[in-house]
């Protein structure tokens, strides 16, 4: 038996030295009718992408025959489609969707139920053409299990940069609310903190248990079921300690922030992105430019909560009042920030809005004056930069991971084309092909 195994090993080694490696690799040749290889740059007509395993290994003019590349290469014919990099959403919450059922689901759903539901939402997001997301707030164990399961190939979903539970102050946005006192005690996360040193501890704890990014809440929030407003809640010294602790351990910090005071305090502390940024003022814009931080606008969240507040009755009075005020103000303030040159990364806050509708954010961004190329760049090049993955994601260039989507019509001519994605490839694997 030992002799047989030894002989088999020798044979395999001999074959590997005779058979070219390209015959052993999975090679796919994609014919792209129109190709946006690098968002922000002009499109290319009639090009071929060569994907070897999960990496783009060549980009060639013309429709190359697979047999010219390898005897085993296969063709993916997108010659009548517009091809572009997989989109990225920098602000989602995969564990739920805002609805009248939320209170009962908190009591009825187990942790296992929550994980299964988040896997369902993750698949919907991927099928919509979003191949990478930042999941900014959820139950840590389930968030990290979903991230790891997708990474290992156990199930299909977008690449996830996960925050786990928020680092937030007691009683502030990001802390649990709207429950009886005994349930509040049970559901309060270990990352709720008070004072700079306790917030340093909470940050380190989040990283210890698996956080890829730290999510903080420097101001109040619309969907907190409490009448505490949307002003600054995390103190300046707490913000500085969180950022210093996170950066020391190689993690970026995303700050939920509505009011200008909280936005500016978070930027002065050194956060890497501001989420929402509803009331960014001239000082905010100056700080954005000084620090290089990104604004993740989440216009869909504002649009969704305004509609719900006006056309349903399940919101508490505190939430409804904040929803109408903040949601209505977000678009004008975002327009001012964008026109002033603030760096923008695409984000929807999906979970407030339904998962799988992530491309609707692009329509809202277009309505305030962004061009389609600027919007797509915010969801590819800029998003990759924000998460520190520009070397592997964000464009369709040699050496990058094959995250590729295709649509019927040019989104450069009509951004609404992104609402109907026909083809999705993530890491070289075809997920969807109409």
C-alpha positions in Angstrom: 0.0 0.0 0.0 2.8 2.4 0.9 4.5 1.6 -2.4 1.3 2.4 -4.3 0.8 5.7 -2.6 4.5 6.6 -3.3 4.1 5.7 -6.9 0.9 7.8 -7.2 2.7 10.8 -5.8 5.6 10.4 -8.2 3.2 10.1 -11.1 1.3 13.3 -10.0 4.5 15.2 -9.7 5.6 14.0 -13.1 2.3 15.1 -14.7 2.5 18.5 -13.1 5.9 19.0 -14.7 4.6 17.9 -18.1 1.1 19.5 -18.2 1.2 23.3 -18.4 -0.2 25.0 -15.3 -2.8 26.8 -17.5 -4.4 23.4 -18.2 -4.8 22.9 -14.5 -6.2 26.3 -13.7 -9.8 27.4 -14.3 -9.6 30.0 -17.1 -12.6 32.0 -18.2 -12.7 34.4 -21.1 -15.3 37.2 -20.8 -16.4 39.0 -23.9 -17.6 42.5 -22.8 -19.6 44.5 -25.3 -18.8 47.7 -23.4 -16.4 47.7 -20.5 -15.9 50.1 -17.6 -12.6 48.7 -16.4 -11.7 51.7 -14.3 -14.6 53.8 -13.1 -14.0 57.4 -13.7 -12.2 56.6 -17.0 -13.8 56.2 -20.5 -15.5 53.0 -21.4 -14.0 50.4 -23.8 -15.8 48.7 -26.7 -15.5 45.0 -27.5 -12.9 43.9 -25.0 -12.0 40.5 -23.4 -11.3 39.9 -19.7 -9.2 36.8 -18.9 -9.9 35.4 -15.5 -7.6 32.7 -14.1 -9.1 31.1 -11.0 -10.4 34.2 -9.2 -7.9 36.8 -10.6 -8.0 39.0 -13.7 -4.9 38.0 -15.6 -5.4 40.0 -18.8 -7.6 42.6 -20.4 -7.4 42.5 -24.2 -8.9 44.5 -27.0 -11.3 42.5 -29.2 -13.1 39.3 -28.6 -10.4 36.7 -27.9 -11.1 33.0 -28.7 -10.9 30.9 -25.5 -8.8 28.4 -27.4 -6.2 31.1 -28.1 -5.7 31.3 -24.3 -6.0 27.6 -23.2 -7.4 24.3 -24.4 -9.6 24.3 -21.2 -10.7 28.0 -21.2 -14.4 28.6 -21.2 -16.3 31.5 -22.7 -18.7 33.9 -20.9 -20.5 35.8 -23.6 -21.4 39.3 -22.4 -20.8 40.8 -25.8 -24.2 42.5 -25.7 -23.8 43.7 -22.1 -22.2 46.6 -20.2 -19.6 45.2 -17.9 -18.2 46.9 -14.8 -16.7 46.0 -11.4 -18.8 44.6 -8.6 -20.4 47.3 -6.6 -19.7 48.0 -2.9 -22.1 49.2 -0.2 -20.3 50.8 2.7 -23.2 50.8 5.1 -25.6 47.9 5.6 -27.2 46.0 8.4 -27.7 42.4 7.3 -29.5 41.1 10.3 -32.9 42.7 9.8 -35.2 45.2 8.0 -37.0 48.0 9.7 -40.7 47.1 10.0 -43.7 46.9 12.4 -42.6 43.3 13.2 -39.3 44.3 14.7 -40.5 44.3 18.4 -42.0 40.8 18.1 -39.0 39.5 16.2 -36.7 40.5 19.0 -38.7 38.3 21.4 -39.4 35.4 19.0 -36.3 35.0 16.9 -33.4 32.9 18.3 -29.8 33.8 17.5 -29.9 30.9 14.9 -33.0 32.4 13.3 -31.2 35.8 13.1 -28.2 34.2 11.4 -30.3 32.3 8.8 -32.2 35.5 8.0 -29.0 37.5 7.6 -27.7 34.9 5.2 -30.9 35.4 3.1 -30.4 39.2 3.1 -26.8 38.7 2.2 -27.7 36.6 -0.9 -30.2 39.2 -2.0 -27.5 41.9 -1.8 -25.1 39.8 -3.8 -27.7 39.1 -6.5 -28.3 42.8 -6.8 -24.6 43.2 -7.9 -23.1 44.3 -4.6 -20.1 42.0 -4.1 -18.6 43.7 -1.0 -20.3 45.4 1.9 -19.5 46.9 5.3 -22.0 45.5 7.9 -22.0 48.3 10.4 -23.8 47.0 13.5 -25.4 43.8 14.5 -25.1 40.9 17.0 -21.3 40.1 16.9 -21.3 36.3 16.9 -23.8 36.1 14.1 -22.2 38.9 12.0 -18.8 37.3 12.2 -20.1 33.8 11.5 -21.8 35.0 8.4 -18.7 36.8 7.2 -16.5 33.8 7.8 -19.0 31.3 6.3 -19.1 33.4 3.1 -15.3 33.7 3.0 -14.9 29.9 3.4 -17.4 29.3 0.6 -20.1 27.6 2.8 -22.7 30.0 1.3 -23.0 32.8 -1.2 -23.0 36.4 -0.2 -21.0 39.6 -0.6 -17.5 39.9 0.9 -18.3 41.4 4.4 -16.3 43.9 6.5 -18.0 43.4 9.8 -18.3 45.7 12.8 -20.3 43.6 15.2 -21.9 45.6 18.0 -21.5 49.4 18.1 -19.2 51.2 20.5 -21.7 53.6 22.0 -22.3 55.4 25.2 -24.9 54.3 27.7 -28.4 55.6 26.7 -27.1 56.9 23.4 -27.8 55.8 19.8 -26.4 52.3 19.4 -27.4 51.2 22.9 -30.5 49.1 23.3 -33.8 50.9 23.9 -37.6 50.5 23.8 -37.7 47.5 26.2 -38.6 46.8 29.8 -35.7 47.3 32.2 -35.0 43.6 32.7 -34.7 43.0 28.9 -32.5 46.1 28.6 -30.0 44.5 31.0 -30.1 41.2 29.0 -29.6 42.9 25.6 -27.0 45.6 26.4 -23.9 44.9 24.4 -20.4 44.6 26.0 -19.3 47.4 23.8 -21.5 50.0 25.5 -19.1 52.4 27.4 -18.8 55.5 29.5 -15.7 57.7 29.8 -12.5 57.6 27.6 -10.9 54.6 29.2 -14.0 52.4 29.2 -14.5 53.3 25.6 -10.9 52.2 24.9 -11.7 48.9 26.6 -14.9 48.5 24.5 -12.9 49.1 21.3 -10.3 46.6 22.1 -13.0 44.1 23.1 -14.7 44.5 19.8 -11.5 43.8 17.9 -10.6 40.9 20.1 -13.9 39.2 19.3 -13.6 39.7 15.5 -14.5 43.3 14.4 -12.9 44.3 11.1 -14.0 47.9 11.6 -15.2 49.9 14.6 -18.6 51.5 14.3 -19.2 54.4 16.8 -22.3 56.6 17.3 -21.1 60.2 18.0 -24.6 61.6 17.8 -28.1 60.5 18.4 -30.0 58.6 15.8 -33.4 58.7 14.1 -34.4 55.1 14.9 -33.5 55.2 18.6 -36.8 54.8 20.4 -36.1 57.6 22.8 -36.4 61.4 22.8 -32.7 62.2 23.0 -32.3 64.1 19.8 -29.6 63.8 17.1 -27.0 66.0 18.7 -23.5 64.9 19.9 -23.6 62.1 22.5 -20.1 60.7 22.6 -17.8 63.1 24.3 -14.6 64.4 22.6 -12.3 62.5 24.9 -14.3 59.2 24.4 -14.0 59.7 20.6 -10.3 60.2 20.7 -9.7 57.1 22.8 -11.8 54.9 20.5 -10.0 56.1 17.4 -6.5 55.8 18.9 -7.3 52.3 20.2 -8.7 51.2 16.9 -5.9 52.6 14.8 -3.3 51.1 17.1 -4.8 47.7 16.4 -5.1 48.2 12.6 -8.8 49.0 12.4 -10.6 51.9 10.8 -13.4 53.8 12.5 -16.8 54.6 11.0 -18.9 57.2 12.9 -22.7 57.5 12.7 -23.2 61.3 12.9 -26.1 63.6 12.2 -25.6 66.9 13.9 -22.7 69.2 12.9 -21.1 69.2 16.4 -20.9 65.4 16.4 -19.6 65.2 12.9 -16.9 67.7 13.6 -15.9 66.1 16.9 -15.6 62.7 15.2 -13.5 64.2 12.3 -11.2 66.0 14.8 -10.7 62.7 16.6 -9.6 61.1 13.3 -12.4 58.8 12.2 -12.1 57.3 8.7 -15.7 57.9 7.6 -18.8 59.7 8.6 -22.1 57.9 8.1 -25.1 60.0 7.2 -23.5 63.4 7.8 -27.0 65.0 7.7 -26.1 68.4 9.0 -22.5 68.8 7.9 -21.6 72.5 7.9 -18.7 74.6 6.5 -16.4 73.5 9.3 -17.3 69.9 8.6 -16.3 70.3 5.0 -13.0 71.8 6.0 -12.3 68.9 8.4 -13.3 66.3 5.8 -10.7 67.8 3.4 -8.0 68.1 6.1 -8.4 64.5 7.4 -9.2 62.8 4.1 -12.2 61.1 5.7 -15.1 59.8 3.5 -18.7 60.8 3.7 -21.1 57.8 3.3 -24.4 59.6 2.7 -27.1 56.8 3.0 -29.7 58.9 1.2 -32.0 55.8 0.9 -32.3 55.7 4.7 -33.6 59.2 4.9 -35.9 58.7 2.0 -37.3 55.5 3.5 -38.0 56.8 7.0 -39.7 60.0 5.7 -42.0 57.8 3.6 -42.7 55.5 6.5 -43.3 58.4 9.0 -45.8 60.0 6.6 -47.6 56.8 5.3 -47.7 54.4 8.3 -48.5 54.6 12.0 -46.1 52.0 13.5 -43.3 54.5 14.4 -43.3 55.9 17.9 -43.8 59.7 18.1 -40.2 60.3 19.0 -39.0 58.3 15.9 -41.5 59.8 13.5 -40.6 63.4 14.4 -36.9 62.7 13.9 -37.5 60.8 10.7 -39.4 63.7 9.0 -36.9 66.3 10.2 -33.6 64.6 9.5 -34.7 62.6 6.4 -36.0 65.7 4.7 -32.8 67.7 5.4 -30.3 65.0 4.3 -30.4 65.6 0.6 -29.8 69.3 0.6 -26.9 69.0 3.0 -25.3 66.1 1.1 -25.5 68.2 -2.1 -23.6 71.0 -0.4 -20.9 68.5 0.8 -20.5 66.9 -2.6 -20.3 70.2 -4.5 -17.7 71.3 -2.0 -15.3 68.4 -2.8 -15.9 66.0 0.1 -14.8 62.4 -0.8 -17.9 60.2 -1.2 -18.2 56.4 -0.7 -21.4 54.7 -1.6 -23.6 53.5 1.3 -27.3 52.8 1.7 -28.0 51.8 5.4 -29.9 48.9 3.9 -31.8 47.2 6.7 -33.6 50.5 7.2 -34.6 50.1 3.5 -35.1 46.6 2.1 -32.1 44.6 1.2 -31.5 44.0 -2.5 -32.7 47.5 -3.4 -29.2 48.9 -2.8 -28.9 50.5 -6.3 -31.7 52.9 -5.5 -29.1 55.0 -3.7 -27.5 55.7 -7.1 -30.8 57.2 -8.3 -30.9 59.6 -5.3 -27.3 60.5 -5.8 -27.9 61.3 -9.4 -30.9 63.5 -8.5 -28.7 65.7 -6.4 -26.2 66.3 -9.3 -23.6 63.5 -9.2 -22.8 62.1 -12.6 -23.2 58.3 -13.3 -19.4 57.9 -13.5 -19.0 59.7 -10.2 -21.6 57.5 -8.6 -20.1 54.3 -9.9 -16.7 55.4 -8.8 -18.0 56.0 -5.3 -19.3 52.4 -5.2 -16.0 50.9 -6.5 -12.7 52.9 -6.5 -13.7 55.1 -3.5 -15.2 52.2 -1.5 -12.2 50.0 -2.1 -10.0 52.9 -0.8 -12.1 53.3 2.3 -11.8 49.7 3.3 -8.1 49.5 2.4 -8.5 47.1 -0.5 -7.5 49.2 -3.5 -4.8 46.7 -4.6 -7.4 43.9 -5.0 -10.8 45.5 -5.6 -12.6 48.4 -7.2 -11.6 48.1 -10.8 -11.2 45.4 -13.5 -7.4 45.5 -14.0 -4.7 42.8 -14.1 -4.0 41.3 -10.7 -7.3 42.2 -9.1 -10.0 39.9 -7.8 -12.6 39.0 -10.4 -15.7 40.7 -9.0 -17.6 41.5 -12.1 -21.2 42.5 -12.9 -23.1 43.2 -16.2 -26.2 45.1 -17.1 -28.3 45.3 -20.3 -27.8 49.0 -20.9 -25.1 51.6 -20.1 -25.5 53.1 -16.6 -23.3 55.9 -17.8 -26.1 56.9 -20.1 -28.9 56.0 -17.6 -28.0 55.2 -14.0 -31.2 53.3 -13.6 -29.6 50.4 -15.5 -28.0 49.4 -12.2 -31.4 48.5 -10.9 -31.4 45.3 -13.0 -28.1 43.4 -12.9 -28.0 40.4 -15.3 -24.7 38.9 -14.4 -22.8 38.6 -11.1 -19.3 37.1 -10.6 -17.7 37.2 -7.2 -14.1 36.0 -6.8 -14.3 34.2 -10.2 -17.4 32.3 -9.4 -20.6 33.0 -11.4 -23.4 33.7 -9.0 -26.0 35.0 -11.5 -26.2 34.8 -15.3 -29.5 35.6 -17.0 
